[in-house]
């Protein structure tokens, strides 16, 4: 059966991870995969996570199954963190998943099951795995204009024109905050405009929220999402705890499906649990339990928020330092637009050939579309990174 089998190409993020790991040059700089790093290049375990794990270790009496949809206490804690009071809890079905990608996949599967003809409208550009998973599932998708590379910001008019064309029953994919890969976020006004457009067309919003707390603040980052949820009858929300709890390898995710009425939510709850059963039966519990413990315990929650705030400050500091260094290196304001972006990512405006030259000649690694991860920078590497960018791009 497998004699002639060839694996699918890894996506552009995975390719960079591999190439960086194989590069023997000690001065190489990794601005590739989207993980947080400290100023000395580590991705540490949060102190709040360590404390929660210690408490769980002390008190947990069983590793027996919890429930197909995961622990209701986890659902409630994450629901409050993300949606706050924007929607009555009895209108929300919830499904614990392995990571945010698991939630994205289950959301796609749910739509395919309920409305196979739905088309997904994805921002151009978006996280490559969105379109890859849609393609794998045989779901149709169509990019809408989102980012204007020449402008270095949101293509507001293009986005509105494209979203106005979306049909009832289609799905519009949005990034909750810290847009990946551009870092160009929607303003409060943009969220309002989108809510109005979706109300008009009857399309369903699906929000991917993987970086809450990395943009402007834990609460501020979900203002737009909450406004949308308060206004529209239905919404899908895929949440990742990989980054903002540092639980990457523990795979902690949650899908929330908001429906118009409590009775619909209870039917959806059954379908979601069934979808977990089809894909992997019970979801992982350990990381979800850690998150629940942190969010429920006031002292742990404060500690976690402080740690996350510190990470956000470090990323913003590196962003500012890079903009400054690029000003010095290029004697221009060409890269100032990077300072307007939020979160881990931005597109520096490099072609694939330039990305390759940066890797080959300067040991500077980024994704092939020119996406950099600002958390990969340190006070020592900002200057060489800016120098390399100036040499190759200017
Ligand atoms: C990224 O965009 O680099 C992260 O979300 C990691 C991943 O799985 O792609």
Boltz pocket constraint, residues with backbone or C-beta under 6 A from the ligand:
constraints:
  - pocket:
      binder: B
      contacts: [[A, 13], [A, 32], [A, 33], [A, 34], [A, 35], [A, 127], [A, 129], [A, 180]]
      max_distance: 6.0
